[in-house]
Each structure stands twice: as structure tokens, then as C-alpha cells.
Amino acid sequence: MTFDRSQRRRVWSLLAKGLTGLAVVAVLIPLIAVIGEAVVLGGSVLSWSFLTSNPPLPCSPRPGVTCPTGGIAPAIEGTLILLGLASLWSVPLGIGAAIFASEYSDRFRAARIVGLTADVMSGVPSIVVGVFVYSVLVLYAPSIVFSTLSGSLALSVIMLPIVTRTTETALRTVPRSVREAALALGIARWKTSLRVVLVTALPGVVTGILLAIARAAGEAAPLLLTDGGSFRGFVGLDQQVAAMPILIFTFADSPYQNWIRVAWGAALVLILLVLALSVLSRLTLERLSRRMRGM
């Protein structure tokens, strides 16, 4: 049986679609399994009191004894503070580095290295980032080795290359004619970069920032070496603070049933937080893109 050229194309097209569908299923299976496990085991403890209460004391159920579940309020507070401080470090530096790499690569050779450096930093394991920040602080600032400040520095190192790379990519999508029009009007180059190019690329920049925050929200390894974790909320920049990734790591590895339940509940909350940031980034990108097209 022979096939003409059009039939062979249809066969190859169907084969490609089938392989693509299998690849999608292979990616979705572990994702659905992880989310499903978190929903089943963590959904039973999820409530308003769980979000506003302190962690419980360790307890194993015995006949006639009911173990308290408690909550993760200090961990939520600490996670938000760590992410906020990390954003204060990484977002301005990342945007500045991206502008330098995108707008001044024709004048400074060092600008061409920024993108490569960001790519290399993005591939560095988070545990290495934690070791690096810990080592630097031990040498130069031993008083804040285990503190909120050191934990936020570690997260900012993780966020910095993501912000830099996504911002640089967004800036390079701005047409060259936009830059030339601003320069032709007599606007200084640095003002063109900040007030014209950056504003035009704002949807991509905001999306990159939100994705960087989502990435840092689930990192436990660097926080173990810098923040150290705690059962209490924020009491100062030079003090340890609770964080959801550390709480999940500590409680899930314990032999106490109520701690394990809290760990699954915290895992579900963390998944929902990352999902909310991802959805928010998409919505922000679409809304800002529509606004920019309407201008």
C-alpha cells in the first residue's frame, strides 16, 4: 500500500499531535498528583482558625486524647515579610541591570555579560545560594547570620536573575522605532530608557516580578541556612522569623501526627499562594497589554 505526499503529511501530523498530547499528559500527571495529595490531606485542616492560630505543641493521638491542630499564622506573616524585603532588594537591582544590558550593550562590553550572568545564576541550586549568603554574613556581618534580614537576602539572590532576565526580554520586545522617536524629540537616553522603553515593556516586567516572587515563596533550603526558622512571627530584622517552607520541612519530618497535618495544610496554602501569583501575573499582563494598546 502506497501513500501520496498529502497522506504522508496527514499521518505525520496525527503522529505529532498524538506525541504532543502524551507529553502534555505526562506533565500534568505529577502536577495533578501533587495538588490532589495536598488537597486531600491538607484540605481537612484548612479553615480560618488554621490561618490565624499559632502552631500547636507536638502531640501524638492516644485513647481519650485529642491533639490540637493549631495553625500557621506566624509562618504566613513571616513568609510575606521575607518576600517583601527580598523584593525591595531584587526588583530595583534587577530592573536596573536589565536596562543596562538591553539599552547600553552597544556602548559597554560589560552590558553583554549581564544576561549570561543572569542565566548562570538562575541555574545555581538554591542550597548553594544559602551557603553563599551564610558564608558572606559569617565573615562580614555575624550578628545577623540567622535573622529575617539574612533570609530576605538569600531570597533576593534567587529572585534577582529572574527579574533581570524577564525584564531584559521584555525591554528587547519594544520596537526600535519607539526609542528613535523619543531620542529624536531631544529626550536624554536615560530618560528614554526609564520613561518610554520601561513603561512600554511594563506588562512583561510586572509578570517577571510576580513569577520571581512565586519562585522564592517555596524555597526552604536557603532559609534553613540564613533565617533558621522559628515558631513566632516577626519581632525584628535581626531576629529569626517563621516561614512556611521551613515549617513544612520541619513538621513533615516529625513523628507527631498533628504536626504532619499542619505541614500538609501549610503545603496546600503555599500551593494556593503560588497559584494565585501565577494567575495574577497572567491577568496583570493581559490588562496592562490592553491598556497599552488603547493608548
N, C-alpha and C positions, 0 to 999 in steps of 0.2 A: 504494500500500500504506500503510495507516494503522496506527499503534501506539497502544495504550491507555496509560494512565498508568503501570501496572506495568511494561510492556515498555520504555517510555522510561527508567524508573528503572534497569532492568537494563542497558540499553545504556550509560547514563551511568556506571553502576557499573563495568562492564567497561572502559570507556574510561579512567576514573580509575585503575583498577588497572594497566592497561597503561602509562599515562604514569608512574605511580609506579615500576613495575618498570624502565622505561627510565631514570628518574632514578637509581635505585639502581645500575644497570649503569654509567651514565656516571660515577658517583662511584667505583665500585670499579675501573674500568679503569686510571686513572692510579695508584691506590694499589697494585694488583697489579703493574703495570709497574715501579714504583719498587722495590718489595720484591723482585720477581723479578730485576731487574738487579743489585741488591745481593747477593742470594743467589748468583747465577751467578758474578759477578766477585769477590765478597769471600769466598764460602764456600771457595774453593780455598786461601786462606791462613789461614783460621781454625783455630787449634789452641791448645793450652795454652801452647806456647812463644811464640806470637804475642801472647798476653795477658800474658806475664811477661817479655818481652825489650824491650830499648831499640830505638828507631828506627834503621834502617840508614843507612849513608852513601850518598849518591846514586851510582847506577850504571846504566849502560845496557848491555844484553847484547851481547856480541861473540863471535865464534867462539872457543871454548875458554875463555870467561869466564862464570861463573855468578854472578849478582848475589844478594847476601844479601837475605832478606825482612825480617828483624828483627821488631819488634813494637811495641806501643803501651802498654806498662806505665806509663811516666811520664804519658801522656795520660789513662789511666784513673784513676790516682791523683789527678792534678790536677783532673779533672772532678768527682770525688767530693768533694774538699776544697772546691772552689768552690761546689758545690751545698749542701754542709753549712753553710758560712759564710753563704751567701745565705739559707738557711732560718732561721738564727739571727737575721738582720736582719728578714726579711719576715714570718715567721709570727707572732711576738708582736705586731708593729705591725698586721698585717692583721686579726688576731682582735680586737685592741683597738678598731680603727677600726670593724669590723663591729658589735661590741657597742654602741658609741656610736651608730652610725647606726640600728640596729634597735631598741634599748631606750630611747633617750633622744630620739628625733625629736619627741616631743610636748612636750618641755621646752626643747630647744635648737634654734634655727633652723640652726645650723651643722651639726647632725647630718644634716639633709636634703641637704646638699651633698656628703656623703661618697660616697654611691652614684653621683652624677653624676660626681664627680671620678674614681672608680674606673673608670667606663665610658670616660671620656675617656682615661685613662692606658692602658687596655687596647688602645685603638686607635692609640696612638703607635707608629710604626715603631721597631724595636729599634736601628737605627743612630742614631736621634735620641737614644735613651736613652744610648747610648755617648758621643755628642758632649756631652750634658749632663753626665754624670758626669766625663768628661775635663776639660771646661771648669771645673767646680767645683773639681776637685782641683788643676788648674794654678794657680788663684787662691789656694786656701786650704791645700793640702797637696801641694806639688810633689814632695816626697820619695817619695810613694807613687803617682805617676801611673801607672806601669807596674809593677804588682805583683799578687800574689794578692789582697790586700785590696781594691784598686780593682776588680778583676774581679768579686769577690763582691758589691761594692756595686752594680755595674751589673746583675748578675743579680737582685739583691734588688729593684731598681726594677721589673724585668719581672714578678717574682713577686707583688709587693705588691698590685696591683689585682686579680689573680686570686684570691688568698687572701681579700681583703676582700669581693669581690662574692659568691663562693661561700659564704663564712661568713655574710654578711648574709642571703642567700637561705635558707640552712639554718635560721638563727635565726627567720626570719619564718614558717617552717612549724610551729614549736612552737605548740600551741593557747594562746590567751589564758588559758584556764582554769588552765593549769599555773602561769602567773605569778601569777594571782589567788589560787590556793591557797597558794602559798609566801608571798605578802605577807600573807595572812590569818593565817598562823601566826606572824607577827611577824618574819619574816626580812627583813633590810635589802635594799633594792633592788639594790645592787651585788652582794651575796651571791646573791640570786636569779638575777641575770644570769650569774654565774660558775658557781655550783654546781648550778643547776637547769636554766636555759634552755640554757646552753652544753653541759652534759652530755647533755641530751636531744637536741640537734642534732649530737652528736659524729660520727655516721656521715657526714653531709654535710660537716662541717668537715674531717675526715681526707681524704675524697675530693678536696676542693678543694685541699688542701695537696699531695697526690700529683700532681694534674693540673698545678699550678703548677711543681712540680719537673720534670715531664716537658716542659713548655713551655720552661723555662730550659735544659734539658740540651742542646738542639740549637742554641742561639743562638751564632753566631760573630761577627756584626757588633759588638756591644758589647764583646766580649772583645778584638777586634783593636785597639780604641781605648783599652782600660783595662789589660788584662793583657799584651797584646802577643804572648804565646805564647813557648814555649821548647821545647828538646829534653830538658830534665831534669825530674825530679819536684819535689816540694815541698822547698824549702830555707829558707823563711821567709815570713812575711806580707808583708814589704817587698820580696820578690823575685818575678820572673816565674815562672810555672809552666806546664807543658804542659797542653793541654786538647784533647779530641777534636774539637770543631768547628773549632778553629784548625788542627789537624793535617790534617784532611780538606781544608780550604780551601787550605792551603799545598801539600800533597803532590799533590792532584788537578790543580793548575795547573802542576806541574813537568813537564819533558820526560823525567824519568827513570822508566823502566819499573817499577823496584822500589818507588819512592815512590808511583806510581799504584796499584800493587797494595795497598800498605799503606793508602792512602786508601780504597779500596773495602772492605777488611777492617774498617777503623775505622768506616766508614759502616754496615756490617752490625751491628757491635757496638752502635753508637748506636741503631739502629732497634730492636734487641732490648731495649736498656735502656728505651727509651720504651714499648715494648710491654709489658714486664714491669711498669713503673709503672702503666700503664693497667689491666692485668689485676688488679694488686694493689689498686688503688683500688676496682674493682668488687667484688672479694672482701671487702675490708675493709668496704665499705658494706653488703653483704648480711649479713656475720657480725655486725656491730655492730647492724644493724637487728633481726636475730633475737634478739640478746641483750636489746635494749631492749624488744621485745615480750614477752619472757619474764619481765621483772621485775615 
